[in-house]
Amino acid sequence: MSYIGSTPANKLVTSSDMEDGIVTTAKIANDAATADKIANAVNSAITANTAKTGISSAQTSAITANTSKNTNATHSGEVTGSGALTIADNVVDEANLKVSNSAVNGYVLTARSGNNGQMTWEEAGGGDFVKLGSTTVSSAVASISFDGLFSSTYKKYQLIGNGLLQSANNSLCYLRVRQSNSDVTGSSYIYADTMNRFIHSGAAYQGVGGASSDNKIKLIDNQSSNNSFTTNFDIDIYDPQNSSRRKLILYRSASWYNHDGSTSNFYWKHHIGAATYRGNTTAFSGVTIYPSSGNFTSGSLSLYGLKL
Amino acid sequence: MKKIINNELIDLTTDEVTARQAEETQAVIDKQAEETAEANAITKKASAVAKLKALGLTDEEIGALKI
């Protein structure tokens, strides 16, 4: 531009020299608008992702109301459906459960609020009728005892003899209680016994017996040593830990006796009786079963506790 | 000679073996006494039944006595 006389001095252009709205987009260089040149409200909206720029206002409204996403792709497998999803029947197994430990065969799932998943695999707790001990005879033994298994948890105990066989034919089976971990051998056992016997030939006999000062309780007489004729019995022991009174024992037994070794020539015998040790009121620590002579050679003996 | 306590196989002591042998001997004596008493009871029962029959009681009447 040409001037008459001196060239005017340069003057900085201020905002007041420009009309509003005359800076076009083309006048702004690419990548030149920094965040500081954008309104703070816009920056905040972008940061909070509430502006939802680049989509229609209808879509923005739908996203805000969260109403448009009420259908899904159709799912199949263990979780099914396209709207409300449903767990299919018969698909949730142990692997799907959130449990604090790994499963163990025979364990049960127990609620444990303090544990991970609030559930834990645990061994089942004791019930009202629980096996406390058992013995299977695999070699000749003169006696079988359980000791130290009585406790305040149970009031009644049942001793079950199953399939017992002894080496001496025509032997008897005796019981003694144990106190302070030893057999009680004093002559203060008392028992009353009814025996029913049926002989293969058809003759029946019933005998009533007992003793008041014996050093053991007779459970059975005429046991057989023949493997076809085992001895079996149930013995109930009431409150053996009680130390203020005598403890009652009830017994029922069944046995065979074949006096000549023939399986067709036998006595069939049944005893039922009640007994106690009247020598003192000391708590029982256990019981012992033994044959009158010889040994037990096979069979099993189990002790159960029963809550009352 | 052995015993089982709580499923544990244990040897009997010398004293226990001695006591066991004495009990076995006594058991034979006791058993014989029981068998003799039982045989006597059966014999006496048969004798009683025979005497009742001699008095004129029938088998049904004797059976009703439950002897």
Interface residues (C-beta under 8 A of the other chain):
Chain A: G133 S134 T135 V137 S139 A140 V141 A142 S143 I144 S145 F146 D147 G148 L149 N170 S171 L172 T185 Y205 G207 G209 D221 S292 S293 G294 N295
Chain B: M1 K2 K3 I4 I5 N6 N7 L9 L12 A19 R20 E23 E24 A27 V28 D30 K31 E34 E38 A41 I42
